[in-house]
């Protein structure tokens, strides 16, 4: 097929894994870290599990109503 040798397959797979790792690292640094820091600085921003479930149920109900 697409690759001439096994080493090309391995190289391509390693490139894909490295790209995924970079994407995860960027996500952690740009989104998760700041969100954690904001929550730690102001714990009142947190929601309980029950609040989250209620919000998700409301979104689900709203989405079903529009379809």
C-alpha positions in Angstrom: 0.0 0.0 0.0 0.7 3.4 1.1 4.1 2.7 2.7 7.2 1.3 1.1 8.8 -0.1 4.3 7.9 -0.9 7.8 10.1 1.9 9.1 7.9 4.4 7.2 4.9 3.0 9.0 6.6 3.3 12.4 7.9 6.8 11.6 4.5 8.0 10.5 2.9 6.5 13.6 5.5 8.2 15.9 4.8 11.5 14.2 1.1 11.1 14.8 1.7 10.2 18.5 4.0 13.2 18.9 1.4 15.5 17.3 -1.3 14.2 19.6 1.0 14.7 22.6 1.7 18.3 21.6 -2.1 18.9 21.2 -2.7 17.5 24.7 0.1 19.5 26.2 -1.2 22.7 24.6 -4.7 22.0 25.8 -3.5 21.4 29.4 -1.4 24.6 29.4 -3.9 26.8 27.6 -7.2 25.6 29.0 -7.0 23.2 31.9 -4.3 25.0 33.9 -5.9 28.4 33.8 -9.3 26.9 34.6 -7.8 25.1 37.6 -6.0 28.3 38.8 -9.3 30.3 38.5 -11.2 27.7 40.5 -8.5 27.5 43.1 -8.5 31.3 43.4 -12.3 31.4 43.7 -13.8 28.1 44.8 -17.3 29.7 44.8 -17.2 29.2 41.0 -17.4 25.5 41.4 -20.7 23.6 40.8 -21.9 20.5 42.5 -22.5 17.2 40.8 -26.3 17.8 41.2 -26.0 21.3 39.7 -24.1 19.8 36.7 -26.6 17.0 36.2 -29.5 19.5 36.3 -27.8 21.7 33.8 -27.1 18.8 31.4 -30.7 17.5 31.8 -32.0 21.0 30.9 -29.7 21.2 27.8 -30.8 17.7 26.8 -34.4 18.6 27.2 -33.9 21.9 25.2 -32.1 20.0 22.4 -34.9 17.4 22.2 -37.5 20.2 22.0 -35.9 21.8 19.0 -35.6 18.7 17.0 
